[in-house]
Amino acid sequence: MIYTIIFLIFAIILIPLALKTVSEKTLSHSAVYLMVFLIVLSALFIFLGGSIVGAIELLVFVGAVVTLLVFTLMLTGGKELE
């Protein structure tokens, strides 16, 4: 019962984060929402017993992809979407 409640809490947190990631007009805010989404998703994987998948998710996606996205935004002067 407690595992179901914790899973639902993670799912309820993930859905608005995913929606904010794609609907945000400022690219830097969208990158932050993506980073938080991926961190919560890796915590969900770790909670469900996939500790290797959660660790890889945390290292590869949060550590590399989001960092690359933030550096790209900083170097290109990412502007707001209209």
N, CA, C and O atoms as a GROMACS GRO file, in nm:
protein
  328
    1MET      N    1   0.082  -0.119   0.000
    1MET     CA    2   0.000   0.000   0.000
    1MET      C    3   0.086   0.126   0.000
    1MET      O    4   0.059   0.221  -0.074
    2ILE      N    5   0.190   0.127   0.082
    2ILE     CA    6   0.275   0.245   0.090
    2ILE      C    7   0.353   0.266  -0.040
    2ILE      O    8   0.380   0.379  -0.080
    3TYR      N    9   0.389   0.154  -0.107
    3TYR     CA   10   0.461   0.165  -0.234
    3TYR      C   11   0.372   0.227  -0.342
    3TYR      O   12   0.419   0.304  -0.426
    4THR      N   13   0.246   0.193  -0.340
    4THR     CA   14   0.152   0.252  -0.436
    4THR      C   15   0.136   0.401  -0.412
    4THR      O   16   0.129   0.478  -0.508
    5ILE      N   17   0.130   0.442  -0.289
    5ILE     CA   18   0.115   0.584  -0.257
    5ILE      C   19   0.239   0.662  -0.299
    5ILE      O   20   0.228   0.770  -0.356
    6ILE      N   21   0.357   0.607  -0.272
    6ILE     CA   22   0.481   0.675  -0.312
    6ILE      C   23   0.492   0.683  -0.464
    6ILE      O   24   0.534   0.785  -0.518
    7PHE      N   25   0.453   0.574  -0.534
    7PHE     CA   26   0.454   0.576  -0.680
    7PHE      C   27   0.360   0.682  -0.734
    7PHE      O   28   0.395   0.754  -0.828
    8LEU      N   29   0.242   0.694  -0.677
    8LEU     CA   30   0.146   0.795  -0.722
    8LEU      C   31   0.196   0.936  -0.694
    8LEU      O   32   0.170   1.027  -0.773
    9ILE      N   33   0.266   0.955  -0.584
    9ILE     CA   34   0.323   1.087  -0.555
    9ILE      C   35   0.426   1.124  -0.661
    9ILE      O   36   0.427   1.237  -0.711
   10PHE      N   37   0.514   1.029  -0.696
   10PHE     CA   38   0.612   1.054  -0.801
   10PHE      C   39   0.544   1.084  -0.935
   10PHE      O   40   0.585   1.174  -1.007
   11ALA      N   41   0.439   1.007  -0.966
   11ALA     CA   42   0.368   1.027  -1.093
   11ALA      C   43   0.298   1.162  -1.097
   11ALA      O   44   0.297   1.229  -1.200
   12ILE      N   45   0.240   1.203  -0.986
   12ILE     CA   46   0.172   1.333  -0.980
   12ILE      C   47   0.273   1.447  -0.991
   12ILE      O   48   0.239   1.553  -1.044
   13ILE      N   49   0.394   1.427  -0.944
   13ILE     CA   50   0.498   1.529  -0.959
   13ILE      C   51   0.550   1.533  -1.102
   13ILE      O   52   0.579   1.641  -1.154
   14LEU      N   53   0.562   1.418  -1.166
   14LEU     CA   54   0.622   1.410  -1.299
   14LEU      C   55   0.534   1.471  -1.408
   14LEU      O   56   0.586   1.535  -1.500
   15ILE      N   57   0.405   1.453  -1.402
   15ILE     CA   58   0.317   1.500  -1.509
   15ILE      C   59   0.320   1.652  -1.524
   15ILE      O   60   0.338   1.699  -1.636
   16PRO      N   61   0.304   1.731  -1.418
   16PRO     CA   62   0.314   1.877  -1.438
   16PRO      C   63   0.454   1.923  -1.480
   16PRO      O   64   0.466   2.020  -1.555
   17LEU      N   65   0.558   1.855  -1.433
   17LEU     CA   66   0.693   1.892  -1.476
   17LEU      C   67   0.712   1.870  -1.624
   17LEU      O   68   0.774   1.952  -1.692
   18ALA      N   69   0.660   1.760  -1.677
   18ALA     CA   70   0.670   1.734  -1.821
   18ALA      C   71   0.592   1.838  -1.900
   18ALA      O   72   0.639   1.884  -2.004
   19LEU      N   73   0.476   1.874  -1.852
   19LEU     CA   74   0.396   1.975  -1.922
   19LEU      C   75   0.461   2.112  -1.918
   19LEU      O   76   0.458   2.186  -2.017
   20LYS      N   77   0.520   2.148  -1.804
   20LYS     CA   78   0.589   2.277  -1.795
   20LYS      C   79   0.715   2.280  -1.881
   20LYS      O   80   0.752   2.385  -1.933
   21THR      N   81   0.780   2.164  -1.898
   21THR     CA   82   0.900   2.158  -1.982
   21THR      C   83   0.869   2.195  -2.125
   21THR      O   84   0.945   2.269  -2.188
   22VAL      N   85   0.760   2.146  -2.179
   22VAL     CA   86   0.728   2.172  -2.319
   22VAL      C   87   0.647   2.299  -2.341
   22VAL      O   88   0.639   2.348  -2.453
   23SER      N   89   0.586   2.353  -2.236
   23SER     CA   90   0.502   2.471  -2.255
   23SER      C   91   0.569   2.601  -2.211
   23SER      O   92   0.513   2.709  -2.235
   24GLU      N   93   0.684   2.594  -2.150
   24GLU     CA   94   0.752   2.715  -2.102
   24GLU      C   95   0.807   2.795  -2.220
   24GLU      O   96   0.863   2.738  -2.314
   25LYS      N   97   0.791   2.928  -2.214
   25LYS     CA   98   0.838   3.012  -2.324
   25LYS      C   99   0.986   3.048  -2.312
   25LYS      O  100   1.052   3.069  -2.414
   26THR      N  101   1.038   3.054  -2.193
   26THR     CA  102   1.178   3.084  -2.173
   26THR      C  103   1.258   2.954  -2.179
   26THR      O  104   1.228   2.858  -2.107
   27LEU      N  105   1.359   2.950  -2.265
   27LEU     CA  106   1.435   2.827  -2.285
   27LEU      C  107   1.513   2.787  -2.160
   27LEU      O  108   1.527   2.668  -2.132
   28SER      N  109   1.565   2.882  -2.087
   28SER     CA  110   1.641   2.848  -1.966
   28SER      C  111   1.550   2.787  -1.860
   28SER      O  112   1.590   2.695  -1.789
   29HIS      N  113   1.428   2.838  -1.847
   29HIS     CA  114   1.334   2.779  -1.752
   29HIS      C  115   1.293   2.639  -1.796
   29HIS      O  116   1.277   2.550  -1.713
   30SER      N  117   1.278   2.621  -1.926
   30SER     CA  118   1.245   2.489  -1.978
   30SER      C  119   1.358   2.389  -1.948
   30SER      O  120   1.331   2.273  -1.918
   31ALA      N  121   1.482   2.434  -1.957
   31ALA     CA  122   1.596   2.346  -1.926
   31ALA      C  123   1.596   2.308  -1.778
   31ALA      O  124   1.629   2.194  -1.743
   32VAL      N  125   1.560   2.402  -1.692
   32VAL     CA  126   1.554   2.372  -1.548
   32VAL      C  127   1.442   2.272  -1.518
   32VAL      O  128   1.461   2.180  -1.440
   33TYR      N  129   1.326   2.292  -1.581
   33TYR     CA  130   1.216   2.196  -1.563
   33TYR      C  131   1.254   2.058  -1.614
   33TYR      O  132   1.218   1.957  -1.553
   34LEU      N  133   1.327   2.052  -1.725
   34LEU     CA  134   1.373   1.924  -1.778
   34LEU      C  135   1.468   1.856  -1.680
   34LEU      O  136   1.461   1.735  -1.659
   35MET      N  137   1.557   1.934  -1.620
   35MET     CA  138   1.652   1.878  -1.524
   35MET      C  139   1.578   1.822  -1.402
   35MET      O  140   1.609   1.711  -1.357
   36VAL      N  141   1.484   1.896  -1.349
   36VAL     CA  142   1.409   1.848  -1.232
   36VAL      C  143   1.327   1.725  -1.268
   36VAL      O  144   1.317   1.631  -1.189
   37PHE      N  145   1.267   1.726  -1.388
   37PHE     CA  146   1.191   1.610  -1.435
   37PHE      C  147   1.279   1.485  -1.440
   37PHE      O  148   1.238   1.378  -1.394
   38LEU      N  149   1.398   1.498  -1.495
   38LEU     CA  150   1.487   1.383  -1.507
   38LEU      C  151   1.537   1.335  -1.370
   38LEU      O  152   1.558   1.215  -1.351
   39ILE      N  153   1.557   1.427  -1.277
   39ILE     CA  154   1.599   1.387  -1.143
   39ILE      C  155   1.488   1.308  -1.073
   39ILE      O  156   1.515   1.206  -1.010
   40VAL      N  157   1.364   1.356  -1.084
   40VAL     CA  158   1.252   1.284  -1.022
   40VAL      C  159   1.230   1.150  -1.090
   40VAL      O  160   1.197   1.052  -1.025
   41LEU      N  161   1.249   1.146  -1.223
   41LEU     CA  162   1.234   1.020  -1.295
   41LEU      C  163   1.339   0.918  -1.252
   41LEU      O  164   1.309   0.800  -1.238
   42SER      N  165   1.462   0.963  -1.232
   42SER     CA  166   1.565   0.870  -1.185
   42SER      C  167   1.536   0.824  -1.042
   42SER      O  168   1.564   0.710  -1.007
   43ALA      N  169   1.480   0.913  -0.960
   43ALA     CA  170   1.440   0.870  -0.825
   43ALA      C  171   1.329   0.766  -0.831
   43ALA      O  172   1.325   0.674  -0.750
   44LEU      N  173   1.240   0.781  -0.928
   44LEU     CA  174   1.134   0.681  -0.945
   44LEU      C  175   1.192   0.547  -0.988
   44LEU      O  176   1.149   0.442  -0.939
   45PHE      N  177   1.288   0.549  -1.080
   45PHE     CA  178   1.354   0.424  -1.121
   45PHE      C  179   1.423   0.357  -1.003
   45PHE      O  180   1.414   0.236  -0.986
   46ILE      N  181   1.492   0.436  -0.922
   46ILE     CA  182   1.561   0.380  -0.806
   46ILE      C  183   1.461   0.323  -0.706
   46ILE      O  184   1.485   0.217  -0.648
   47PHE      N  185   1.348   0.393  -0.688
   47PHE     CA  186   1.245   0.344  -0.597
   47PHE      C  187   1.185   0.212  -0.645
   47PHE      O  188   1.153   0.126  -0.563
   48LEU      N  189   1.170   0.196  -0.776
   48LEU     CA  190   1.111   0.074  -0.831
   48LEU      C  191   1.209  -0.042  -0.839
   48LEU      O  192   1.172  -0.150  -0.884
   49GLY      N  193   1.334  -0.021  -0.797
   49GLY     CA  194   1.429  -0.130  -0.793
   49GLY      C  195   1.530  -0.130  -0.905
   49GLY      O  196   1.616  -0.218  -0.909
   50GLY      N  197   1.524  -0.035  -0.993
   50GLY     CA  198   1.620  -0.028  -1.102
   50GLY      C  199   1.729   0.072  -1.069
   50GLY      O  200   1.736   0.179  -1.130
   51SER      N  201   1.812   0.037  -0.974
   51SER     CA  202   1.913   0.133  -0.928
   51SER      C  203   2.016   0.165  -1.035
   51SER      O  204   2.065   0.277  -1.042
   52ILE      N  205   2.050   0.067  -1.118
   52ILE     CA  206   2.146   0.091  -1.226
   52ILE      C  207   2.086   0.187  -1.329
   52ILE      O  208   2.152   0.280  -1.373
   53VAL      N  209   1.961   0.162  -1.366
   53VAL     CA  210   1.894   0.250  -1.464
   53VAL      C  211   1.880   0.391  -1.407
   53VAL      O  212   1.901   0.488  -1.479
   54GLY      N  213   1.846   0.402  -1.280
   54GLY     CA  214   1.833   0.532  -1.216
   54GLY      C  215   1.966   0.606  -1.211
   54GLY      O  216   1.971   0.727  -1.233
   55ALA      N  217   2.073   0.534  -1.181
   55ALA     CA  218   2.205   0.597  -1.175
   55ALA      C  219   2.252   0.640  -1.314
   55ALA      O  220   2.310   0.747  -1.329
   56ILE      N  221   2.226   0.557  -1.415
   56ILE     CA  222   2.263   0.595  -1.551
   56ILE      C  223   2.182   0.716  -1.597
   56ILE      O  224   2.235   0.807  -1.660
   57GLU      N  225   2.053   0.715  -1.565
   57GLU     CA  226   1.967   0.829  -1.597
   57GLU      C  227   2.021   0.957  -1.534
   57GLU      O  228   2.027   1.062  -1.598
   58LEU      N  229   2.060   0.947  -1.409
   58LEU     CA  230   2.111   1.064  -1.338
   58LEU      C  231   2.243   1.112  -1.396
   58LEU      O  232   2.262   1.232  -1.417
   59LEU      N  233   2.334   1.019  -1.423
   59LEU     CA  234   2.466   1.058  -1.474
   59LEU      C  235   2.461   1.106  -1.618
   59LEU      O  236   2.516   1.211  -1.651
   60VAL      N  237   2.395   1.030  -1.704
   60VAL     CA  238   2.399   1.062  -1.847
   60VAL      C  239   2.308   1.178  -1.881
   60VAL      O  240   2.353   1.277  -1.939
   61PHE      N  241   2.182   1.168  -1.844
   61PHE     CA  242   2.088   1.270  -1.888
   61PHE      C  243   2.104   1.399  -1.810
   61PHE      O  244   2.118   1.506  -1.869
   62VAL      N  245   2.101   1.392  -1.679
   62VAL     CA  246   2.112   1.514  -1.599
   62VAL      C  247   2.253   1.569  -1.605
   62VAL      O  248   2.272   1.690  -1.618
   63GLY      N  249   2.350   1.481  -1.595
   63GLY     CA  250   2.487   1.528  -1.592
   63GLY      C  251   2.540   1.576  -1.725
   63GLY      O  252   2.620   1.671  -1.728
   64ALA      N  253   2.499   1.515  -1.833
   64ALA     CA  254   2.558   1.550  -1.962
   64ALA      C  255   2.462   1.628  -2.052
   64ALA      O  256   2.497   1.735  -2.101
   65VAL      N  257   2.343   1.574  -2.075
   65VAL     CA  258   2.252   1.635  -2.172
   65VAL      C  259   2.204   1.772  -2.125
   65VAL      O  260   2.206   1.868  -2.203
   66VAL      N  261   2.161   1.782  -2.000
   66VAL     CA  262   2.111   1.910  -1.952
   66VAL      C  263   2.225   2.011  -1.941
   66VAL      O  264   2.206   2.130  -1.970
   67THR      N  265   2.342   1.967  -1.900
   67THR     CA  266   2.456   2.058  -1.895
   67THR      C  267   2.492   2.108  -2.034
   67THR      O  268   2.521   2.226  -2.052
   68LEU      N  269   2.490   2.020  -2.133
   68LEU     CA  270   2.515   2.062  -2.270
   68LEU      C  271   2.408   2.159  -2.319
   68LEU      O  272   2.440   2.256  -2.388
   69LEU      N  273   2.282   2.136  -2.283
   69LEU     CA  274   2.174   2.226  -2.321
   69LEU      C  275   2.192   2.363  -2.258
   69LEU      O  276   2.171   2.465  -2.324
   70VAL      N  277   2.230   2.368  -2.132
   70VAL     CA  278   2.251   2.496  -2.064
   70VAL      C  279   2.369   2.571  -2.124
   70VAL      O  280   2.361   2.692  -2.144
   71PHE      N  281   2.479   2.502  -2.153
   71PHE     CA  282   2.593   2.567  -2.216
   71PHE      C  283   2.556   2.619  -2.356
   71PHE      O  284   2.600   2.727  -2.395
   72THR      N  285   2.478   2.542  -2.430
   72THR     CA  286   2.434   2.587  -2.561
   72THR      C  287   2.349   2.712  -2.551
   72THR      O  288   2.364   2.805  -2.631
   73LEU      N  289   2.260   2.716  -2.454
   73LEU     CA  290   2.177   2.835  -2.435
   73LEU      C  291   2.262   2.955  -2.396
   73LEU      O  292   2.237   3.067  -2.442
   74MET      N  293   2.362   2.932  -2.312
   74MET     CA  294   2.446   3.044  -2.269
   74MET      C  295   2.532   3.095  -2.384
   74MET      O  296   2.548   3.216  -2.398
   75LEU      N  297   2.586   3.007  -2.466
   75LEU     CA  298   2.675   3.049  -2.574
   75LEU      C  299   2.600   3.112  -2.690
   75LEU      O  300   2.651   3.205  -2.753
   76THR      N  301   2.482   3.062  -2.720
   76THR     CA  302   2.408   3.116  -2.834
   76THR      C  303   2.316   3.230  -2.796
   76THR      O  304   2.257   3.294  -2.883
   77GLY      N  305   2.305   3.258  -2.667
   77GLY     CA  306   2.214   3.365  -2.623
   77GLY      C  307   2.071   3.328  -2.652
   77GLY      O  308   1.998   3.406  -2.712
   78GLY      N  309   2.028   3.208  -2.611
   78GLY     CA  310   1.894   3.160  -2.639
   78GLY      C  311   1.789   3.261  -2.600
   78GLY      O  312   1.782   3.305  -2.486
   79LYS      N  313   1.707   3.296  -2.697
   79LYS     CA  314   1.604   3.397  -2.674
   79LYS      C  315   1.472   3.330  -2.644
   79LYS      O  316   1.456   3.209  -2.661
   80GLU      N  317   1.378   3.410  -2.597
   80GLU     CA  318   1.247   3.358  -2.566
   80GLU      C  319   1.173   3.318  -2.692
   80GLU      O  320   1.192   3.379  -2.798
   81LEU      N  321   1.090   3.217  -2.682
   81LEU     CA  322   1.007   3.177  -2.794
   81LEU      C  323   0.885   3.266  -2.801
   81LEU      O  324   0.834   3.313  -2.699
   82GLU      N  325   0.840   3.289  -2.920
   82GLU     CA  326   0.720   3.374  -2.934
   82GLU      C  327   0.602   3.296  -2.978
   82GLU      O  328   0.493   3.351  -2.996
   0.00000   0.00000   0.00000
